[in-house]
Amino acid sequence: MSANQLSSARVAETATLVQPRNSSGRKKTRFVRSSRFRVPVWFVLPALALYILAMLYPLASGAVLAFTDWNGLSAGWNFTWFDNFVRVATDPSALRALLNQLLIAITFPILQNVAGLGLAVALNSRIKSRFVLRTIFFTPAVLTPVILAFLWQYIYSNNGTLNSVLELVGLDALKQSWLGDPKLALWAIIIVITWQYTGYSMVIYLAGLQGVPKEILEAAEVDGASKFQSFFKVTFPLLAPSVTINIILSSVIGLKVFDQVYAMTGGGPGDATQTLTVYQYLRAFNYGEFGYGTAVALVLALIVSLVSALQYKFLRRNEEAAS
């Protein structure tokens, strides 16, 4: 028997050709694989067991503790049912933390995506230093957030780099206590987060720009479109998948930001920069209200899930319309 005949015989053994008829009377062809080629379920069990122990069980335990008064140390606790969630909805500090978190989650994605798209367009050109510049702008995204937070804490200090530069150029009137002023502190943190994560957006937009067919851009140029018109009428609609990914990722980062806020201000001055992440950490570990802190974390998780789902649905609809 030849090699081709042997191969055909094996294919015939492992697949059965089925030709059912659909409602129109036409035949539909599909292959049903032999049962001996199905992956045994027990191959998946080790990974599934690890996932349950490391992820699902802690999540379920945390969800249960959100309905208790556990202090994080004692062996006993009592069910308080929905008291913790009522407290989250009525505590002025929690509501202020929620507003700060939402402010970050709204302004940070806008600033990050505008800056990331601008850098991507600039570095998608033929300049010789584009690869070096891409590395420089992406570097903050891979550095430890706490280290960067302490670096910017020094820059923002009264005798720090920013005030020294303002004094050097004769703008002494603009010198501020950037992290000590309740009106400026949160915006100072938003600038730091934007600076750190703009590189992520830049890389994703660069990938999208490099996937735009050159033929379409050349056709738009032949039709007399300016570079401005070509970008907003041709290039930007084709970046819809990149926009979807960037907005969802940046919104999640904004809703979960913790390291920068805690390291730079600890939620202060007062509660001017306190977010839900910092608030639940302080309540759980500083004040021994672990059950209440877990309830705050559960509320934040629900907010993140809801916002991500709504954004994905809306952006996917725009993406399909653009395509």
Disulfide bonds with the S-S distance in Angstrom:
none
